[in-house]
Amino acid sequence: MAIRFVHASGMAVSVSGNHFVDGGGQVVRLLGVNRSGTEYECMANNGFFDGPSDAASIAAIASWHVNAVRIPMNEDCWLGINGAPAAYSGTNYRNAIAAYVNLLHQAGMYAIVDLHWNAQGTLPANGISGQGRDMADLDHAPAFWTSVANFFKNDPGVVFDLFNEPHDISWDCWLNGCTVSDGTGTWQAAGMQTLLNAVRSTGATNVVTTSADGWGGDIAQWINYRPSDPLKQLAAGWHVYYPETYYSDPSRWDTVVAPVANQVPIATTEFGEHDCADGWMNQFMPWADQHGLSYLAWTWDTWPDCSNPVLITDYAGTPTGYGRGYRDHLVSIAPAPNPAASASATPTPTPSPTPSPTRTPSLGASVLATIQAESMSTTPANCCAVMPASLGAAGPYLKLWGNGTASASFSLASEATTITVSAAGNQCQGAPQMTVQIDGNAVMSDVSVATTSFASITADVSLTPGTHTLAISFYNDFYSAGVCDRNLMVDAATLSGAASVSISGVPCTVTLNGTQQTGTCYGTFKP
């Protein structure tokens, strides 16, 4: 099944059969990350987010080829009840979530909002009574979803995830609700059908996901208890973590998970592994790709314990060892760039009097060919990713995450005498080294790219008119988990020759047979 990533405004997603489709009716999978913080920071009076929530931080997420972000939410903060700090609850909280969703859409990403922390009665939905509840509470959860649905019902790019991780309840309770007793007392749980009805009562047609019982893990029983949705816009939610969850065992995927995926879209709204590595997920993701599952990794946060698990060490997107496996996989399955199409929802800026960076060499040279790196073929496919313009690049550029080669053919109408490569590097215990070959012959060998913003690196060449092959390679990849990641970035390569000057009847001085003579010159000359 073809994979489609969305990189456009006007975000929309719906259910068609056992797939998600976009606003144009094309199959799309939700591949992304969780962004934890909005479920707990507000109740601690610390703000709305754990870490930045601006456009730059979202661009870092998008650079991993993510197309969806799951936003955990707090019941009390959304509704402004049970002592939630006024500065970070009610209208203020709702507007902060909405602003973040809008930024995600502008970056070409869907949003999944879920009820993550809740509590019954007058108990606060905090880290003591609000975290890891058995099920949604009847006291407030239906009102929460009525409010959320009214707020986002005109945004088809938002998916509603009704409750994070139901557990220690029967499947009948999961569907219909029941009386629950735990350390906080006896209270009434709301079933998934009640929560879904609350959403649909508002007229909202958004896609809804319902996480399986058993901490979101018991996907096998979901089909037998799925709620009734007259709009048929319902997906199964699944959480799977290695090694502790039962269905993390690959031997159970074909026999248990695949039959569910054949009937309904599965959104794996949380997955990961708790060993700070990526061995298990590198088995799970290809299987999920083959069977059309969506998946969102836990979590895009910088908590100190990598076994939580966390994907990054900073909000610029430097991956942990676990995160690197996820990033590299998303890059490997992303579609090849289409140079004729825009890859950004950001409008083209109005030209300003200040000139932007260009790929034009210095005066005295004639540009014969320009190869933009984002259009080059890469080997292996998962070595590289096309990035939006930044760091002084004139446009999108190619980032080599790992050892690999970018290559392209080009044609010359006349002799080329220089090649200029615009390159930059992420420094990590040394600079990335770049080798440039033309027709298999090295014109730059192991050049250290020690600048973190794009700069021109030039070498002399002697190329005859005709077709040639350019290859730019990066071979000294280095990664230190939680510390740094060495990468090579390439903007463009430009081939130039001596500029020709045509003159007619111009006074000039020439040297003939060792003697200077003054006269009038006609013709075409090269300096």
C-alpha positions as CSV (number, residue, x, y, z in Angstrom):
1,M,0.0,0.0,0.0
2,A,1.3,3.4,-0.9
3,I,2.3,5.7,1.9
4,R,1.4,9.4,1.6
5,F,2.8,12.2,3.8
6,V,0.9,15.4,3.9
7,H,2.7,18.7,3.4
8,A,0.0,21.2,2.7
9,S,-2.5,23.5,4.4
10,G,-6.2,22.7,4.6
11,M,-5.5,19.6,6.7
12,A,-8.3,17.0,6.7
13,V,-8.4,13.3,7.7
14,S,-11.3,10.8,7.7
15,V,-11.9,7.0,7.8
16,S,-12.6,5.1,4.6
17,G,-12.9,1.3,5.2
18,N,-9.8,0.2,7.1
19,H,-7.7,3.3,6.1
20,F,-7.4,6.9,6.9
21,V,-7.7,9.2,3.9
22,D,-6.9,12.9,3.4
23,G,-9.1,15.7,2.1
24,G,-8.4,14.5,-1.5
25,G,-9.5,10.9,-0.7
26,Q,-5.9,9.6,-0.8
27,V,-4.8,7.0,1.7
28,V,-2.7,8.6,4.5
29,R,-1.1,7.1,7.6
30,L,-0.6,9.2,10.8
31,L,3.1,8.8,11.5
32,G,4.4,11.0,14.3
33,V,5.2,11.7,17.9
34,N,3.6,12.4,21.3
35,R,4.4,15.8,22.8
36,S,4.0,15.2,26.5
37,G,3.6,18.2,28.9
38,T,0.2,19.7,28.4
39,E,-1.3,17.1,30.7
40,Y,0.7,18.0,33.8
41,E,2.4,21.4,33.5
42,C,-0.8,23.4,33.9
43,M,-1.8,21.7,37.2
44,A,1.7,22.4,38.5
45,N,1.3,26.1,37.8
46,N,4.3,25.9,35.5
47,G,2.7,26.9,32.2
48,F,1.1,25.0,29.3
49,F,4.0,23.1,27.7
50,D,7.1,21.2,28.9
51,G,9.6,22.9,26.6
52,P,9.1,25.2,23.7
53,S,5.9,25.3,21.6
54,D,6.9,27.9,18.9
55,A,7.2,27.4,15.2
56,A,10.9,26.6,15.4
57,S,10.3,23.7,17.7
58,I,7.6,22.4,15.5
59,A,9.9,22.7,12.4
60,A,12.3,20.4,14.3
61,I,9.6,17.8,14.7
62,A,8.6,18.2,11.0
63,S,12.2,17.7,9.9
64,W,11.9,14.0,11.0
65,H,9.1,13.6,8.3
66,V,6.5,13.5,11.0
67,N,2.9,14.2,9.8
68,A,1.0,14.0,13.1
69,V,1.5,15.0,16.8
70,R,-0.5,13.7,19.7
71,I,-1.2,16.3,22.4
72,P,-2.1,14.8,25.8
73,M,-4.7,17.0,27.7
74,N,-5.8,17.6,31.2
75,E,-9.5,17.5,32.0
76,D,-9.4,20.1,34.8
77,C,-7.2,22.5,32.9
78,W,-9.5,22.4,29.8
79,L,-12.7,22.9,31.8
80,G,-11.1,25.2,34.4
81,I,-12.3,23.2,37.4
82,N,-11.1,21.6,40.7
83,G,-8.5,24.2,41.5
84,A,-6.7,24.3,38.2
85,P,-4.5,27.5,38.3
86,A,-6.5,30.2,36.6
87,A,-3.5,31.4,34.5
88,Y,-3.1,28.0,32.9
89,S,-6.7,26.7,32.7
90,G,-10.0,27.4,31.1
91,T,-9.9,29.8,28.2
92,N,-6.1,30.3,28.5
93,Y,-5.5,26.6,28.3
94,R,-7.9,26.1,25.4
95,N,-6.3,29.0,23.5
96,A,-2.8,27.6,24.1
97,I,-3.8,24.2,22.7
98,A,-5.6,25.8,19.7
99,A,-2.5,28.0,18.9
100,Y,-0.3,24.9,19.0
101,V,-2.7,22.9,16.7
102,N,-2.7,25.8,14.2
103,L,1.1,25.8,14.1
104,L,1.1,22.1,13.5
105,H,-1.3,22.5,10.6
106,Q,0.9,25.3,9.2
107,A,3.8,22.8,9.2
108,G,1.7,20.2,7.4
109,M,0.9,18.1,10.4
110,Y,-2.3,16.6,11.9
111,A,-3.2,16.9,15.6
112,I,-4.5,14.2,17.9
113,V,-5.9,15.4,21.2
114,D,-6.5,12.9,23.9
115,L,-7.9,12.9,27.5
116,H,-4.8,11.9,29.4
117,W,-5.2,13.1,33.0
118,N,-8.6,13.2,34.8
119,A,-10.2,12.7,38.2
120,Q,-13.7,12.3,39.5
121,G,-15.7,14.7,41.7
122,T,-13.6,17.5,43.3
123,L,-10.3,15.6,43.1
124,P,-7.7,17.5,41.1
125,A,-6.4,15.9,37.9
126,N,-2.8,16.1,39.1
127,G,0.1,13.7,39.3
128,I,-1.4,12.1,42.4
129,S,-5.1,11.5,41.5
130,G,-5.1,12.4,37.8
131,Q,-2.4,10.2,36.4
132,G,-3.1,6.7,35.1
133,R,-6.8,6.5,36.0
134,D,-8.6,3.3,35.3
135,M,-11.0,5.0,32.9
136,A,-12.6,8.3,32.1
137,D,-14.8,9.7,34.9
138,L,-18.5,10.2,34.3
139,D,-18.5,13.4,36.4
140,H,-16.4,15.4,33.9
141,A,-15.2,13.5,30.9
142,P,-18.5,13.8,28.8
143,A,-18.5,17.5,29.5
144,F,-14.8,17.6,28.5
145,W,-15.5,16.0,25.2
146,T,-18.6,18.1,24.5
147,S,-16.4,21.1,25.0
148,V,-13.4,19.8,23.0
149,A,-15.7,18.7,20.1
150,N,-17.4,22.1,19.9
151,F,-14.0,23.8,19.9
152,F,-12.5,21.7,17.1
153,K,-15.5,20.5,15.1
154,N,-14.7,22.8,12.2
155,D,-11.2,21.5,12.0
156,P,-11.1,18.1,10.2
157,G,-7.3,17.9,10.8
158,V,-7.9,17.2,14.5
159,V,-8.5,13.6,15.7
160,F,-10.2,12.9,19.0
161,D,-8.6,10.2,21.2
162,L,-11.2,9.6,23.8
163,F,-9.2,8.2,26.7
164,N,-5.5,7.5,27.1
165,E,-5.1,4.0,28.7
166,P,-8.1,2.2,30.1
167,H,-7.0,-0.6,32.5
168,D,-8.2,-2.9,35.3
169,I,-11.8,-2.8,34.0
170,S,-13.9,-5.2,32.1
171,W,-14.5,-4.7,28.4
172,D,-18.2,-4.2,29.1
173,C,-17.2,-1.3,31.5
174,W,-14.8,0.0,28.8
175,L,-17.8,0.3,26.4
176,N,-20.7,1.1,28.7
177,G,-19.2,2.4,32.0
178,C,-19.4,1.0,35.5
179,T,-18.7,1.6,39.1
180,V,-14.9,1.7,39.9
181,S,-13.2,1.4,43.3
182,D,-9.6,2.4,43.7
183,G,-7.3,4.2,46.1
184,T,-9.2,7.5,45.6
185,G,-12.6,6.0,46.5
186,T,-15.6,4.6,44.6
187,W,-16.7,6.5,41.5
188,Q,-18.6,6.1,38.2
189,A,-16.6,5.5,35.0
190,A,-17.9,6.7,31.7
191,G,-17.8,4.2,28.8
192,M,-16.4,4.8,25.4
193,Q,-19.9,4.9,23.9
194,T,-20.9,7.7,26.3
195,L,-17.8,9.7,25.3
196,L,-18.4,9.1,21.6
197,N,-22.0,10.2,22.0
198,A,-20.9,13.4,23.6
199,V,-18.7,14.2,20.6
200,R,-21.3,13.4,18.0
201,S,-24.0,15.4,19.9
202,T,-22.1,18.5,18.9
203,G,-22.3,17.8,15.2
204,A,-18.6,17.1,15.1
205,T,-17.6,14.7,12.3
206,N,-14.0,14.4,13.3
207,V,-12.2,11.0,13.4
208,V,-12.4,9.4,16.8
209,T,-10.0,6.8,18.2
210,T,-10.7,4.6,21.2
211,S,-7.7,3.0,23.0
212,A,-8.0,-0.6,23.8
213,D,-8.5,-1.9,27.3
214,G,-5.4,-3.2,29.2
215,W,-3.5,0.0,29.1
216,G,-4.3,0.4,25.5
217,G,-2.7,-2.9,24.7
218,D,-5.5,-5.6,24.3
219,I,-6.2,-4.8,20.7
220,A,-7.5,-8.3,20.0
221,Q,-10.9,-7.6,21.8
222,W,-11.4,-4.2,20.3
223,I,-13.5,-5.4,17.3
224,N,-15.9,-7.3,19.6
225,Y,-16.6,-4.2,21.7
226,R,-16.2,-1.2,19.4
227,P,-18.7,1.6,20.0
228,S,-21.4,2.4,17.5
229,D,-20.6,5.4,15.4
230,P,-23.3,6.4,12.9
231,L,-20.7,8.3,10.9
232,K,-18.3,5.4,10.7
233,Q,-15.4,7.6,11.6
234,L,-14.0,5.4,14.3
235,A,-10.4,4.0,14.5
236,A,-8.9,1.5,17.0
237,G,-6.3,2.9,19.3
238,W,-3.4,0.7,20.4
239,H,-0.4,1.2,22.8
240,V,2.5,-1.2,22.5
241,Y,5.8,-1.0,24.4
242,Y,8.7,-3.4,24.5
243,P,9.3,-5.5,26.4
244,E,6.4,-5.4,28.9
245,T,3.3,-5.4,26.8
246,Y,1.9,-8.8,25.7
247,Y,1.5,-7.9,22.0
248,S,5.0,-6.5,21.7
249,D,5.9,-10.1,20.8
250,P,6.3,-10.2,16.9
251,S,4.9,-13.7,16.8
252,R,1.5,-12.3,17.8
253,W,1.2,-9.5,15.2
254,D,0.1,-11.6,12.2
255,T,-2.3,-13.7,14.2
256,V,-3.9,-11.1,16.4
257,V,-3.2,-7.5,15.2
258,A,-3.5,-8.0,11.5
259,P,-7.1,-9.3,11.6
260,V,-8.1,-6.1,13.4
261,A,-6.2,-3.9,10.9
262,N,-8.0,-5.7,8.0
263,Q,-11.3,-4.3,9.4
264,V,-10.6,-0.9,10.9
265,P,-7.7,1.7,10.9
266,I,-5.4,1.1,13.8
267,A,-3.7,4.2,15.2
268,T,-0.8,3.1,17.4
269,T,-1.0,6.3,19.4
270,E,1.8,5.3,21.7
271,F,4.7,2.9,21.1
272,G,8.3,2.6,22.0
273,E,10.9,0.5,23.8
274,H,12.3,0.9,27.3
275,D,15.9,-0.2,26.7
276,C,17.2,3.1,25.2
277,A,17.7,1.3,21.9
278,D,15.9,0.7,18.6
279,G,16.2,-3.1,18.0
280,W,12.5,-3.9,18.7
281,M,11.0,-0.9,16.9
282,N,13.1,-1.7,13.8
283,Q,11.1,-5.0,13.7
284,F,7.7,-3.3,14.5
285,M,7.8,-0.4,12.1
286,P,8.4,-2.4,8.9
287,W,5.6,-4.7,9.9
288,A,3.3,-1.8,10.7
289,D,4.2,-0.2,7.3
290,Q,3.3,-3.4,5.5
291,H,-0.1,-3.7,7.2
292,G,-1.1,0.0,7.0
293,L,-0.9,0.9,10.7
294,S,-0.4,4.4,11.8
295,Y,2.0,5.0,14.7
296,L,3.2,7.8,17.0
297,A,6.3,7.3,19.2
298,W,6.5,8.2,22.8
299,T,7.8,10.9,23.3
300,W,9.2,14.2,22.0
301,D,10.5,15.4,25.3
302,T,14.0,15.8,26.9
303,W,13.5,14.0,30.1
304,P,16.8,12.6,31.5
305,D,15.9,8.9,31.6
306,C,16.1,7.5,28.0
307,S,14.2,4.4,29.1
308,N,11.0,6.4,29.7
309,P,11.4,6.4,26.5
310,V,12.3,9.8,25.1
311,L,13.2,10.5,21.5
312,I,15.4,13.6,21.8
313,T,18.0,15.3,23.9
314,D,17.1,18.8,22.9
315,Y,14.3,20.6,21.1
316,A,16.3,21.2,18.0
317,G,15.7,17.4,17.4
318,T,19.0,15.8,18.4
319,P,17.9,12.1,18.8
320,T,18.6,9.7,21.6
321,G,19.8,6.2,20.5
322,Y,16.1,5.1,20.5
323,G,15.0,8.3,18.7
324,R,17.6,8.0,16.0
325,G,16.2,4.6,15.0
326,Y,12.7,6.2,14.7
327,R,14.0,9.3,12.8
328,D,16.0,7.2,10.3
329,H,13.0,5.0,9.6
330,L,10.7,7.9,8.9
331,V,13.3,9.4,6.6
332,S,13.7,6.0,4.8
333,I,10.0,5.7,4.0
334,A,9.4,9.3,3.1
335,P,8.6,9.9,-0.6
336,A,11.3,11.4,-2.8
337,P,11.2,15.2,-3.0
338,N,9.3,16.7,-6.0
339,P,11.4,19.8,-7.0
340,A,8.4,21.1,-9.0
341,A,6.1,21.1,-6.0
342,S,6.2,23.2,-2.9
343,A,6.9,21.2,0.3
344,S,5.8,23.9,2.7
345,A,2.6,25.5,3.7
346,T,4.4,28.7,4.5
347,P,3.6,31.5,2.0
348,T,6.5,32.9,-0.1
349,P,7.8,36.0,1.7
350,T,7.5,39.4,0.1
351,P,10.9,40.4,-1.4
352,S,12.8,42.8,0.8
353,P,15.5,45.3,-0.1
354,T,18.0,43.0,1.6
355,P,19.2,40.4,-0.9
356,S,18.8,36.7,0.1
357,P,21.6,34.2,-0.2
358,T,22.1,33.1,-3.8
359,R,23.9,30.2,-5.6
360,T,25.6,32.6,-8.0
361,P,29.5,32.4,-8.1
362,S,31.7,35.5,-8.1
363,L,32.0,37.9,-11.0
364,G,34.4,36.9,-13.7
365,A,32.9,33.4,-14.0
366,S,30.0,32.1,-16.1
367,V,27.6,29.7,-14.5
368,L,27.3,26.6,-16.6
369,A,25.3,24.2,-14.4
370,T,23.8,24.3,-10.9
371,I,22.8,21.1,-9.1
372,Q,20.5,21.6,-6.2
373,A,21.2,19.0,-3.6
374,E,17.6,18.4,-2.6
375,S,17.0,17.0,-6.2
376,M,19.9,14.5,-6.0
377,S,19.6,10.7,-5.6
378,T,20.9,9.3,-2.4
379,T,22.5,6.0,-1.4
380,P,21.4,4.4,0.9
381,A,17.9,5.8,0.8
382,N,17.8,6.4,4.6
383,C,21.1,8.3,4.8
384,C,19.5,11.7,4.0
385,A,16.6,14.0,4.3
386,V,15.5,17.2,2.5
387,M,15.3,20.1,5.0
388,P,13.5,23.5,4.7
389,A,15.6,26.6,4.1
390,S,17.7,27.6,7.1
391,L,21.3,28.2,8.2
392,G,21.8,30.6,5.3
393,A,20.7,28.2,2.5
394,A,19.0,29.8,-0.5
395,G,16.3,27.1,-0.5
396,P,15.7,23.5,0.7
397,Y,18.9,21.6,1.3
398,L,20.0,18.0,1.8
399,K,21.0,16.7,5.2
400,L,23.1,13.6,5.3
401,W,22.2,12.0,8.7
402,G,24.5,9.0,8.1
403,N,27.2,7.8,5.8
404,G,26.1,8.0,2.3
405,T,26.3,9.6,-1.2
406,A,24.2,12.0,-3.1
407,S,24.6,11.9,-6.9
408,A,23.2,13.6,-10.0
409,S,24.0,14.0,-13.7
410,F,24.5,17.4,-15.3
411,S,25.4,18.8,-18.8
412,L,27.9,21.4,-19.8
413,A,27.6,23.5,-23.0
414,S,31.2,24.7,-22.6
415,E,34.4,24.0,-20.6
416,A,34.0,24.2,-16.8
417,T,37.0,25.3,-14.7
418,T,35.7,25.4,-11.1
419,I,33.2,23.7,-8.9
420,T,31.7,25.4,-5.9
421,V,29.8,23.4,-3.2
422,S,27.7,25.2,-0.6
423,A,27.9,23.1,2.5
424,A,27.6,23.2,6.3
425,G,28.1,20.7,9.1
426,N,26.8,19.7,12.5
427,Q,29.9,19.4,14.6
428,C,30.3,16.4,17.0
429,Q,33.7,15.6,18.3
430,G,35.0,16.8,15.0
431,A,33.7,18.2,11.7
432,P,32.0,16.2,9.0
433,Q,34.2,15.4,6.0
434,M,33.0,15.8,2.4
435,T,34.4,14.1,-0.7
436,V,33.3,15.3,-4.1
437,Q,33.8,13.3,-7.3
438,I,33.1,14.0,-10.9
439,D,32.9,11.0,-13.3
440,G,34.5,8.9,-10.5
441,N,37.5,11.2,-10.1
442,A,37.9,13.1,-6.8
443,V,38.0,16.9,-7.1
444,M,37.7,17.3,-3.3
445,S,38.9,14.7,-0.8
446,D,37.9,14.5,2.9
447,V,37.3,18.2,3.1
448,S,36.5,19.2,6.7
449,V,33.3,21.2,6.8
450,A,33.8,23.1,10.0
451,T,31.2,25.8,9.6
452,T,27.7,25.4,11.0
453,S,26.1,27.8,8.5
454,F,26.4,27.4,4.7
455,A,29.7,28.5,3.1
456,S,31.2,28.0,-0.4
457,I,34.0,25.5,-0.9
458,T,35.6,25.8,-4.4
459,A,38.0,23.6,-6.3
460,D,39.5,23.8,-9.8
461,V,38.3,21.3,-12.4
462,S,38.8,20.8,-16.1
463,L,35.6,19.5,-17.7
464,T,34.8,19.3,-21.3
465,P,31.4,20.0,-22.8
466,G,29.0,17.1,-22.4
467,T,27.3,15.0,-19.7
468,H,29.0,14.3,-16.4
469,T,28.1,12.7,-13.0
470,L,28.6,14.4,-9.7
471,A,28.8,12.5,-6.4
472,I,29.0,14.1,-2.9
473,S,29.9,11.7,-0.1
474,F,29.9,11.8,3.7
475,Y,31.8,8.9,5.4
476,N,32.8,10.0,8.9
477,D,29.4,9.9,10.6
478,F,29.5,10.1,14.4
479,Y,26.8,10.0,17.1
480,S,27.1,10.3,20.9
481,A,23.8,9.5,22.5
482,G,22.5,12.5,24.4
483,V,25.5,14.6,23.4
484,C,25.8,15.4,19.7
485,D,25.2,14.1,16.2
486,R,27.7,14.8,13.3
487,N,25.9,15.5,10.0
488,L,26.8,17.0,6.6
489,M,24.4,19.5,4.9
490,V,24.7,20.4,1.2
491,D,22.8,23.2,-0.5
492,A,24.0,23.2,-4.1
493,A,26.9,22.5,-6.4
494,T,27.7,25.0,-9.2
495,L,30.0,24.4,-12.2
496,S,31.5,27.6,-13.7
497,G,33.8,28.5,-16.6
498,A,35.6,31.7,-17.6
499,A,33.2,34.4,-18.6
500,S,33.0,35.4,-22.3
501,V,33.0,39.0,-23.4
502,S,31.7,40.1,-26.8
503,I,33.0,43.5,-28.0
504,S,32.7,45.4,-31.3
505,G,34.8,48.5,-32.2
506,V,36.3,48.9,-28.7
507,P,39.7,50.5,-28.3
508,C,42.1,48.0,-26.9
509,T,45.8,47.1,-26.3
510,V,47.0,43.6,-27.3
511,T,50.3,41.8,-27.3
512,L,51.4,40.3,-30.6
513,N,54.7,38.5,-30.9
514,G,55.9,40.2,-27.7
515,T,55.0,43.7,-28.9
516,Q,52.1,45.7,-27.5
517,Q,49.9,47.3,-30.1
518,T,46.9,49.6,-29.7
519,G,43.9,49.5,-32.0
520,T,40.2,48.6,-32.2
521,C,39.0,45.2,-31.2
522,Y,36.1,43.0,-32.4
523,G,35.0,39.5,-31.4
524,T,34.5,37.3,-28.3
525,F,37.2,37.0,-25.7
526,K,37.7,35.1,-22.4
527,P,39.7,36.8,-19.7
